[in-house]
Amino acid sequence: MTSEKSSSFISILLIFLRLGLTSFGGPVAHIGYFREEFVNRRQWLSEQSYADLVALCQFLPGPASSQVGLALGLSRGGFMGALAAWCGFTLPSALVLVLVAYGVMSPESGLTDNVIHALKLVAVAVVVQAVWGMAQAMCRGRKEITLTLMSACALLLIPSVWLQPLILLLSGCAGVLLFQTRLPDDQSHLPVTLSPRIGTGLLAAFFILLLGLPALSTWMPLPVLGLFDLFYRAGSLVFGGGHVVLPLLEAETVLPGHVSEDLFLAGYGAAQAVPGPLFTFAAYLGTAMDSLPGWLGGLTALVAIFMPSFLLVAGVLPFWSQLSPNRPIRSALTGINAAVVGLLLAALYDPIWTSTVHSPVDFALVLLAFVALQVWRLPVWLLVPLFALGGLTI
Protein backbone atom coordinates (compact mmCIF):
# COMPACT_ATOMS: atom_id res chain seq x y z
CA MET A 1 0.00 0.00 0.00
CA THR A 2 2.82 2.38 0.88
CA SER A 3 4.62 1.73 -2.40
CA GLU A 4 1.36 2.33 -4.32
CA LYS A 5 0.90 5.68 -2.57
CA SER A 6 4.53 6.56 -3.27
CA SER A 7 4.10 5.62 -6.93
CA SER A 8 0.92 7.69 -7.14
CA PHE A 9 2.65 10.67 -5.53
CA ILE A 10 5.59 10.47 -7.95
CA SER A 11 3.42 10.02 -11.04
CA ILE A 12 1.16 12.97 -10.13
CA LEU A 13 4.22 15.06 -9.28
CA LEU A 14 5.84 14.36 -12.66
CA ILE A 15 2.65 15.18 -14.58
CA PHE A 16 2.20 18.50 -12.82
CA LEU A 17 5.92 19.25 -12.94
CA ARG A 18 5.80 19.18 -16.72
CA LEU A 19 2.81 21.52 -16.60
CA GLY A 20 4.64 23.74 -14.11
CA LEU A 21 7.55 24.02 -16.53
CA THR A 22 5.50 24.70 -19.67
CA SER A 23 2.24 26.44 -18.63
CA PHE A 24 2.79 30.03 -19.71
CA GLY A 25 0.06 32.62 -20.15
CA GLY A 26 -1.70 33.09 -16.81
CA PRO A 27 -4.67 31.46 -15.06
CA VAL A 28 -7.03 31.24 -18.03
CA ALA A 29 -4.31 29.60 -20.10
CA HIS A 30 -3.64 27.19 -17.24
CA ILE A 31 -7.28 26.08 -17.35
CA GLY A 32 -6.72 25.35 -21.03
CA TYR A 33 -3.51 23.41 -20.33
CA PHE A 34 -5.28 21.34 -17.66
CA ARG A 35 -8.20 20.62 -19.96
CA GLU A 36 -5.92 19.40 -22.72
CA GLU A 37 -3.90 17.23 -20.31
CA PHE A 38 -6.58 15.73 -18.08
CA VAL A 39 -9.74 15.74 -20.22
CA ASN A 40 -8.45 15.17 -23.75
CA ARG A 41 -5.17 13.33 -23.23
CA ARG A 42 -5.44 11.38 -19.97
CA GLN A 43 -9.23 11.30 -19.65
CA TRP A 44 -9.11 11.61 -15.86
CA LEU A 45 -12.54 13.24 -16.01
CA SER A 46 -15.20 14.17 -18.53
CA GLU A 47 -15.72 17.55 -20.18
CA GLN A 48 -18.82 18.09 -18.03
CA SER A 49 -17.03 17.20 -14.79
CA TYR A 50 -14.14 19.46 -15.69
CA ALA A 51 -16.47 22.36 -16.46
CA ASP A 52 -18.24 21.83 -13.13
CA LEU A 53 -14.91 21.84 -11.31
CA VAL A 54 -13.77 25.04 -13.04
CA ALA A 55 -17.10 26.67 -12.14
CA LEU A 56 -16.68 25.67 -8.49
CA CYS A 57 -13.12 27.02 -8.34
CA GLN A 58 -14.19 30.29 -9.99
CA PHE A 59 -16.59 30.75 -7.06
CA LEU A 60 -13.90 30.26 -4.43
CA PRO A 61 -11.41 33.01 -3.49
CA GLY A 62 -7.85 32.42 -4.57
CA PRO A 63 -6.15 31.27 -7.79
CA ALA A 64 -8.75 29.27 -9.74
CA SER A 65 -6.27 27.37 -11.91
CA SER A 66 -4.18 26.24 -8.93
CA GLN A 67 -7.38 25.18 -7.16
CA VAL A 68 -8.34 23.06 -10.17
CA GLY A 69 -4.91 21.43 -10.00
CA LEU A 70 -5.26 20.79 -6.26
CA ALA A 71 -8.69 19.22 -6.80
CA LEU A 72 -7.36 16.95 -9.56
CA GLY A 73 -4.45 15.83 -7.40
CA LEU A 74 -6.76 15.28 -4.45
CA SER A 75 -9.09 13.10 -6.50
CA ARG A 76 -6.24 10.90 -7.76
CA GLY A 77 -4.09 10.57 -4.66
CA GLY A 78 -5.79 12.11 -1.62
CA PHE A 79 -3.88 14.67 0.42
CA MET A 80 -0.54 13.43 -0.91
CA GLY A 81 -1.84 13.73 -4.46
CA ALA A 82 -2.88 17.33 -3.80
CA LEU A 83 0.58 18.01 -2.37
CA ALA A 84 2.22 16.43 -5.43
CA ALA A 85 0.07 18.51 -7.80
CA TRP A 86 0.86 21.71 -5.90
CA CYS A 87 4.61 21.03 -5.73
CA GLY A 88 4.88 20.12 -9.40
CA PHE A 89 2.89 23.05 -10.69
CA THR A 90 4.12 25.71 -8.26
CA LEU A 91 7.72 25.09 -7.23
CA PRO A 92 9.47 25.60 -10.62
CA SER A 93 8.35 29.24 -10.93
CA ALA A 94 8.70 29.79 -7.17
CA LEU A 95 12.33 28.65 -7.28
CA VAL A 96 13.11 30.99 -10.17
CA LEU A 97 11.53 33.92 -8.34
CA VAL A 98 13.46 33.19 -5.15
CA LEU A 99 16.66 33.26 -7.22
CA VAL A 100 15.54 36.54 -8.77
CA ALA A 101 15.05 37.99 -5.29
CA TYR A 102 18.55 36.87 -4.34
CA GLY A 103 19.91 38.60 -7.42
CA VAL A 104 21.27 35.33 -8.82
CA MET A 105 18.99 35.75 -11.83
CA SER A 106 17.57 38.81 -13.46
CA PRO A 107 14.12 38.83 -15.08
CA GLU A 108 15.81 38.68 -18.49
CA SER A 109 18.53 36.16 -17.75
CA GLY A 110 16.69 32.93 -18.46
CA LEU A 111 14.47 33.83 -21.39
CA THR A 112 14.79 36.34 -24.19
CA ASP A 113 11.90 38.63 -25.05
CA ASN A 114 11.32 36.75 -28.30
CA VAL A 115 11.13 33.39 -26.51
CA ILE A 116 8.67 34.76 -23.95
CA HIS A 117 6.54 36.20 -26.74
CA ALA A 118 6.57 32.89 -28.65
CA LEU A 119 5.47 31.02 -25.52
CA LYS A 120 2.64 33.50 -24.97
CA LEU A 121 1.45 32.84 -28.52
CA VAL A 122 1.19 29.14 -27.65
CA ALA A 123 -0.82 30.12 -24.57
CA VAL A 124 -3.23 32.09 -26.78
CA ALA A 125 -3.81 28.99 -28.92
CA VAL A 126 -4.32 26.84 -25.81
CA VAL A 127 -6.98 29.25 -24.50
CA VAL A 128 -8.70 29.40 -27.91
CA GLN A 129 -8.84 25.61 -27.96
CA ALA A 130 -10.22 25.49 -24.40
CA VAL A 131 -12.89 28.10 -25.10
CA TRP A 132 -13.83 26.37 -28.34
CA GLY A 133 -14.09 22.92 -26.75
CA MET A 134 -15.94 24.05 -23.64
CA ALA A 135 -18.35 26.14 -25.72
CA GLN A 136 -19.21 23.10 -27.83
CA ALA A 137 -19.89 21.06 -24.69
CA MET A 138 -21.56 23.70 -22.49
CA CYS A 139 -23.38 25.98 -24.96
CA ARG A 140 -25.66 23.72 -26.97
CA GLY A 141 -28.72 25.97 -27.13
CA ARG A 142 -29.77 29.57 -27.59
CA LYS A 143 -30.25 30.18 -23.86
CA GLU A 144 -26.74 28.96 -23.00
CA ILE A 145 -25.18 30.97 -25.83
CA THR A 146 -27.04 34.07 -24.67
CA LEU A 147 -25.74 33.65 -21.10
CA THR A 148 -22.23 33.16 -22.46
CA LEU A 149 -22.30 36.32 -24.57
CA MET A 150 -23.94 38.41 -21.84
CA SER A 151 -21.28 37.30 -19.35
CA ALA A 152 -18.44 38.05 -21.75
CA CYS A 153 -19.80 41.49 -22.65
CA ALA A 154 -20.42 42.44 -19.02
CA LEU A 155 -16.89 41.50 -18.01
CA LEU A 156 -15.37 43.41 -20.94
CA LEU A 157 -17.46 46.55 -20.48
CA ILE A 158 -17.58 46.81 -16.66
CA PRO A 159 -14.15 46.33 -15.10
CA SER A 160 -14.72 45.33 -11.46
CA VAL A 161 -13.09 42.86 -9.09
CA TRP A 162 -16.48 41.73 -7.77
CA LEU A 163 -18.20 41.38 -11.13
CA GLN A 164 -16.99 37.84 -11.82
CA PRO A 165 -18.53 36.16 -8.73
CA LEU A 166 -21.67 38.27 -9.23
CA ILE A 167 -21.99 37.05 -12.84
CA LEU A 168 -21.60 33.45 -11.74
CA LEU A 169 -24.17 33.87 -8.97
CA LEU A 170 -26.73 35.50 -11.29
CA SER A 171 -26.10 32.87 -13.97
CA GLY A 172 -26.70 30.12 -11.42
CA CYS A 173 -30.05 31.70 -10.49
CA ALA A 174 -30.91 32.04 -14.18
CA GLY A 175 -29.99 28.40 -14.70
CA VAL A 176 -32.48 27.26 -12.06
CA LEU A 177 -35.22 29.21 -13.84
CA LEU A 178 -34.28 28.41 -17.43
CA PHE A 179 -33.09 24.81 -17.25
CA GLN A 180 -35.25 23.19 -14.57
CA THR A 181 -35.88 20.04 -16.59
CA ARG A 182 -32.43 19.83 -18.14
CA LEU A 183 -29.88 17.27 -16.99
CA PRO A 184 -26.47 16.81 -18.61
CA ASP A 185 -25.74 13.64 -20.52
CA ASP A 186 -22.83 12.94 -18.19
CA GLN A 187 -23.71 13.15 -14.51
CA SER A 188 -20.40 11.84 -13.17
CA HIS A 189 -18.46 13.91 -10.68
CA LEU A 190 -14.90 14.17 -9.51
CA PRO A 191 -14.20 11.22 -7.18
CA VAL A 192 -13.12 12.44 -3.73
CA THR A 193 -12.69 10.04 -0.80
CA LEU A 194 -12.80 12.70 1.92
CA SER A 195 -15.78 12.60 4.26
CA PRO A 196 -18.05 15.59 4.95
CA ARG A 197 -16.75 15.54 8.53
CA ILE A 198 -13.18 16.12 7.32
CA GLY A 199 -14.45 18.78 4.92
CA THR A 200 -16.18 20.59 7.77
CA GLY A 201 -12.97 20.54 9.78
CA LEU A 202 -10.94 21.97 6.91
CA LEU A 203 -13.46 24.76 6.29
CA ALA A 204 -13.44 25.56 10.01
CA ALA A 205 -9.64 25.71 9.91
CA PHE A 206 -9.83 28.18 7.01
CA PHE A 207 -12.01 30.61 8.97
CA ILE A 208 -10.13 30.10 12.26
CA LEU A 209 -6.84 31.01 10.58
CA LEU A 210 -8.38 33.94 8.69
CA LEU A 211 -9.85 35.44 11.87
CA GLY A 212 -7.28 34.23 14.36
CA LEU A 213 -3.96 35.00 12.66
CA PRO A 214 -4.32 38.81 12.86
CA ALA A 215 -5.12 38.61 16.58
CA LEU A 216 -2.35 36.10 17.22
CA SER A 217 0.26 38.12 15.33
CA THR A 218 -0.77 41.21 17.32
CA TRP A 219 -0.58 39.37 20.64
CA MET A 220 2.70 37.63 19.71
CA PRO A 221 4.52 40.00 17.31
CA LEU A 222 6.80 37.34 15.85
CA PRO A 223 8.11 37.95 12.31
CA VAL A 224 6.99 34.53 11.09
CA LEU A 225 3.41 35.10 12.32
CA GLY A 226 3.20 38.56 10.75
CA LEU A 227 4.51 37.27 7.43
CA PHE A 228 2.21 34.24 7.42
CA ASP A 229 -0.81 36.38 8.32
CA LEU A 230 -0.09 38.89 5.53
CA PHE A 231 0.05 36.30 2.77
CA TYR A 232 -2.70 34.07 4.17
CA ARG A 233 -5.11 37.03 4.05
CA ALA A 234 -4.00 37.81 0.50
CA GLY A 235 -4.82 34.26 -0.58
CA SER A 236 -8.14 34.25 1.28
CA LEU A 237 -9.75 37.48 0.16
CA VAL A 238 -9.05 37.70 -3.55
CA PHE A 239 -11.40 36.64 -6.35
CA GLY A 240 -10.45 36.54 -9.99
CA GLY A 241 -6.95 35.11 -10.14
CA GLY A 242 -3.37 36.21 -9.71
CA HIS A 243 -3.48 39.72 -11.17
CA VAL A 244 -6.19 40.83 -8.75
CA VAL A 245 -3.97 40.06 -5.74
CA LEU A 246 -1.29 42.52 -6.86
CA PRO A 247 -2.87 45.72 -5.44
CA LEU A 248 -3.36 44.01 -2.08
CA LEU A 249 0.23 42.75 -1.99
CA GLU A 250 1.52 46.15 -3.01
CA ALA A 251 -0.44 47.83 -0.21
CA GLU A 252 0.85 45.29 2.33
CA THR A 253 4.50 45.28 1.24
CA VAL A 254 5.41 48.53 -0.55
CA LEU A 255 3.46 51.09 1.51
CA PRO A 256 4.81 49.87 4.89
CA GLY A 257 8.33 49.88 3.41
CA HIS A 258 9.02 46.13 3.43
CA VAL A 259 10.13 46.32 -0.21
CA SER A 260 10.67 49.26 -2.56
CA GLU A 261 8.41 50.03 -5.50
CA ASP A 262 11.24 49.18 -7.90
CA LEU A 263 11.83 45.80 -6.28
CA PHE A 264 8.12 45.06 -6.37
CA LEU A 265 7.83 45.89 -10.08
CA ALA A 266 11.00 43.94 -10.93
CA GLY A 267 9.59 40.87 -9.20
CA TYR A 268 6.26 41.26 -10.95
CA GLY A 269 8.04 41.45 -14.30
CA ALA A 270 9.91 38.25 -13.48
CA ALA A 271 6.67 36.54 -12.41
CA GLN A 272 5.18 37.40 -15.80
CA ALA A 273 8.09 35.73 -17.58
CA VAL A 274 7.90 32.33 -15.87
CA PRO A 275 5.35 29.53 -16.22
CA GLY A 276 3.00 28.43 -13.48
CA PRO A 277 0.70 30.44 -11.17
CA LEU A 278 1.24 34.15 -10.62
CA PHE A 279 0.69 33.61 -6.88
CA THR A 280 4.29 32.37 -6.75
CA PHE A 281 5.14 36.08 -6.76
CA ALA A 282 4.72 35.63 -2.99
CA ALA A 283 7.94 33.60 -2.92
CA TYR A 284 9.81 36.58 -4.38
CA LEU A 285 8.28 39.05 -1.92
CA GLY A 286 8.87 36.81 1.09
CA THR A 287 12.51 36.43 0.09
CA ALA A 288 12.99 40.14 -0.59
CA MET A 289 11.38 41.22 2.71
CA ASP A 290 13.38 41.30 5.92
CA SER A 291 10.84 39.44 8.08
CA LEU A 292 12.68 36.10 7.81
CA PRO A 293 16.09 35.23 6.35
CA GLY A 294 16.03 34.85 2.57
CA TRP A 295 14.50 31.67 1.18
CA LEU A 296 12.87 30.85 4.52
CA GLY A 297 10.72 33.96 4.15
CA GLY A 298 9.97 33.03 0.55
CA LEU A 299 8.85 29.54 1.55
CA THR A 300 6.69 30.88 4.38
CA ALA A 301 4.99 33.39 2.09
CA LEU A 302 4.48 30.77 -0.62
CA VAL A 303 2.85 28.25 1.74
CA ALA A 304 0.73 30.95 3.39
CA ILE A 305 -0.75 32.36 0.17
CA PHE A 306 -1.72 28.91 -1.16
CA MET A 307 -2.96 27.39 2.12
CA PRO A 308 -6.43 29.00 1.90
CA SER A 309 -6.92 27.39 -1.51
CA PHE A 310 -6.04 23.96 -0.18
CA LEU A 311 -8.34 24.28 2.83
CA LEU A 312 -11.24 25.58 0.74
CA VAL A 313 -10.94 23.06 -2.10
CA ALA A 314 -10.45 20.05 0.17
CA GLY A 315 -13.19 21.33 2.47
CA VAL A 316 -15.79 21.96 -0.23
CA LEU A 317 -15.26 18.94 -2.50
CA PRO A 318 -16.82 16.31 -0.15
CA PHE A 319 -20.06 18.32 -0.14
CA TRP A 320 -19.77 19.14 -3.84
CA SER A 321 -19.67 15.47 -4.83
CA GLN A 322 -22.95 14.94 -2.96
CA LEU A 323 -24.70 18.10 -4.14
CA SER A 324 -23.69 18.17 -7.80
CA PRO A 325 -26.01 15.29 -8.92
CA ASN A 326 -29.01 17.17 -7.43
CA ARG A 327 -31.43 18.38 -10.15
CA PRO A 328 -31.69 22.07 -9.09
CA ILE A 329 -27.91 22.19 -8.56
CA ARG A 330 -27.37 20.74 -12.02
CA SER A 331 -29.75 23.31 -13.49
CA ALA A 332 -27.79 26.08 -11.77
CA LEU A 333 -24.55 24.57 -13.04
CA THR A 334 -25.86 24.66 -16.61
CA GLY A 335 -26.16 28.43 -16.30
CA ILE A 336 -22.89 28.81 -14.41
CA ASN A 337 -20.95 26.72 -16.94
CA ALA A 338 -22.28 28.89 -19.77
CA ALA A 339 -21.16 31.97 -17.84
CA VAL A 340 -17.71 30.45 -17.22
CA VAL A 341 -17.27 30.03 -20.98
CA GLY A 342 -18.15 33.72 -21.28
CA LEU A 343 -15.58 34.66 -18.65
CA LEU A 344 -12.93 32.65 -20.47
CA LEU A 345 -13.95 34.28 -23.75
CA ALA A 346 -13.59 37.75 -22.23
CA ALA A 347 -10.19 36.87 -20.77
CA LEU A 348 -9.12 35.47 -24.14
CA TYR A 349 -9.57 38.94 -25.59
CA ASP A 350 -8.29 40.96 -22.62
CA PRO A 351 -5.63 40.52 -21.38
CA ILE A 352 -4.42 37.48 -23.35
CA TRP A 353 -5.08 38.51 -26.98
CA THR A 354 -4.54 42.25 -26.56
CA SER A 355 -1.21 41.78 -24.77
CA THR A 356 0.17 39.12 -27.13
CA VAL A 357 -1.08 39.33 -30.72
CA HIS A 358 0.35 42.51 -32.23
CA SER A 359 0.96 41.70 -35.90
CA PRO A 360 -0.15 39.47 -38.79
CA VAL A 361 2.82 37.21 -38.04
CA ASP A 362 1.61 36.76 -34.46
CA PHE A 363 -1.88 35.93 -35.71
CA ALA A 364 -0.49 33.42 -38.21
CA LEU A 365 1.55 31.71 -35.49
CA VAL A 366 -1.49 31.49 -33.20
CA LEU A 367 -3.44 29.87 -36.07
CA LEU A 368 -0.58 27.44 -36.65
CA ALA A 369 -0.44 26.53 -32.95
CA PHE A 370 -4.23 26.11 -32.80
CA VAL A 371 -4.26 23.78 -35.82
CA ALA A 372 -1.36 21.82 -34.34
CA LEU A 373 -3.34 21.32 -31.12
CA GLN A 374 -6.84 20.86 -32.52
CA VAL A 375 -6.23 19.08 -35.84
CA TRP A 376 -2.80 17.46 -35.63
CA ARG A 377 -3.31 16.67 -31.92
CA LEU A 378 0.24 17.65 -31.00
CA PRO A 379 0.67 17.65 -27.20
CA VAL A 380 1.23 21.03 -25.57
CA TRP A 381 4.46 19.86 -23.95
CA LEU A 382 5.92 19.33 -27.45
CA LEU A 383 4.56 22.56 -28.91
CA VAL A 384 6.03 24.74 -26.15
CA PRO A 385 9.72 23.86 -26.80
CA LEU A 386 9.17 24.09 -30.56
CA PHE A 387 7.90 27.65 -30.28
CA ALA A 388 10.62 28.47 -27.73
CA LEU A 389 13.28 27.35 -30.21
CA GLY A 390 11.57 29.45 -32.87
CA GLY A 391 11.75 32.45 -30.56
CA LEU A 392 15.49 31.91 -30.10
CA THR A 393 16.06 32.01 -33.85
CA ILE A 394 14.15 35.27 -34.43
Steps between C-alpha positions, in 0.01 A plus 500: 500500500782738588680435172174560308454835675863588430457406134182707479673798661794480258283455191274795591806709585662430162181582308455832676872575488488493122201734512683722749791528258295568186174674604555859392227759456324547834203337675264478203772336293567259786136389489556427132821306570323293767208428270728378224702283741232350723184501286629443147828316552473305826121492532512531879157663485234593248448838335190554715679411824789726410267790423323447833833501682614820327167663590542400865856635515393827335260546793769451763749775594856441392670385178240300305748310283709387798180394677404288199843337517465436874157343446633273224791388716269445795267282295785280374715467810330654804691756704834376367370530145396860566846568643664342194285708263579820690875432517527409133301793371623766743860438603675551161388864469535555876863386489578734211342793683693427819820507293388828345451645848850388595636673192636173360272542199358806337155502338669485159772248574316177429278590207532751220211729414442312175481164679254637756287644221503169309390313813217748555381434145474130587299598808259697279442190286449285811234741631328515159486121495362488856233761430406327176474155659315613811259709292414196289432296814333764720318728253272274299194725484395860454452561873851378586656701217314810616630458857851451364493816289336709773766389749784575260364844410438595863853406601652691207291814546488526882843452656443400864663253737161387632328465164621146431346332809186711450468378139539140610243542777244663268563237232440225755165658593414534131592136448251386764226695322594420141619140518284338768437185298845479345755244615841454338573183309791430733412521868831369634694707749856526617570205733608622845543260793489766772202490734273799569630495858857558379373766260327681785821495701703643213248779438502580872880515490481747210282743696688449829829591332346793311353650818757379749832577330464881520420480872777249564761702311397809699519316832828326407682737260728234354631561146388158378142557623479846343631371168270197499198714590572751221514241224225277640259796488611578145418145392168499686339823388570522129265394220595490136850357485858610543489851354229611742722423801768746388342820642451329836859374509629840398304668780629246754865499391591825321305756706635378838852501352569125502611519136554794265274577206783415260559162662129426491471583129817305415359193673167539325678519165687180582176329607351586161791333322481160671245220465265390774270701731554871555445446874860376513585871499458455877822297507687798354347747746559276801864462400548871432339608830700508821246314716684166473841413354494462122347182361337418834285811463425407140388151600284634783330751271449238229337248736288770665352641178403155367376348828153661478451339159588157633270532801210630291530248216549199727226628730240563230553198273344237735176701501529582130510133401172447687325816382601507134268212388200688649258621228474869606878512553554355154262757353696777672824349373369509143470877531827538689694291247367717217612808693845348562544458124412869470757594763765299318398663172536847652840412646607360163455847355628702797766456624621196303434603137554874542833453679638234264375521141643818349561419133389277211797274575379455858151417375639249250704329772196478729305338213786257442514409870121458515497267198790304648302450822150454360561322168843338521449421871855598592543500880556838663823383662646447150364823354647718776869412435445523124373856528772582755766388252329710234518800731874446546557510125309826442 
